[in-house]
């Protein structure tokens, strides 16, 4: 990509990053952002990088107040230079967010590098950011490893001469690791570090920051790193999973799991086998534009089974209603699931 096109892409990504963090970010803007992300995989990568930089800058300004003034100065440099974005975007200007022109973006990247927060500093290979929009994305790494990024997932990849270090920033990714005994492959997700040589496993960061690791093939070592250091360590065999609470909490659950079901999304399906309805609904809502909502808590633990195509929440809800004691009511753009009683019209 030519430098001019890179500059344009960086500015657009920076502006979208700023808007996505704004408290008045509208639904129409959200839809516009999704279309922009789908236009080109490079858009998703640039947006993920911009979000990572803004997150890093926010943390740095919290740790060192002097950086706030430097960030303000960098932003002023960008806004003074003007914008060359292809389409006008509303601006949101908290001092830690990249919202100006290319000069601000470059200044912040330089700032992060000087303070050791930029991946690739200190002679290490630079990190590459990959992201998925509202559909699953496949990424083939230089070492032959394959990544399947679920909707909204972001991952940082750093392939060095002696180790392969990845950081899951958000969402869920299935890792199919190319075997290389001389370069361990590790994935850090909120302090839960999974290390392998050549295997197939999934890592998922939930909305509440809980992290799960599911092993499909091979063997992995899982370390939970808290503020005090490594809290505990274990190895998984195929068909096992680890669920760890949000960082800083002590909950740690190791259990057997159906790995084929847990990773079915990566094959373009949603497979449920005696899955609690609440868990199934959470999976369905990852892909459906029409959200499903459970109105009666009594429905949450009902077991559901089936093999569905992601995306059509209405069709899946209708299928559930055929075999479960529930009825589906459309309300406010959502599909609400109620417990069906004998006196209901369709009961």
Beta strands, then each sheet from edge to edge (+ up, - down):
strand 1: 128-131
strand 2: 137-140
strand 3: 146-149
strand 4: 154-159
strand 5: 163-176
strand 6: 184-189
strand 7: 192-196
strand 8: 200-205
strand 9: 211-217
strand 10: 219-226
strand 11: 229-237
strand 12: 240-244
strand 13: 252-256
strand 14: 270-276
strand 15: 292-294
strand 16: 303-308
strand 17: 326-331
strand 18: 334-339
sheet 1: 1+ 4- 5+ 3- 2+
sheet 2: 1+ 4- 5+ 6+ 7- 10+ 11-
sheet 3: 1+ 4- 5+ 8- 9+ 12- 13+
sheet 4: 14+ 16-
sheet 5: 15+ 18+ 17-
end
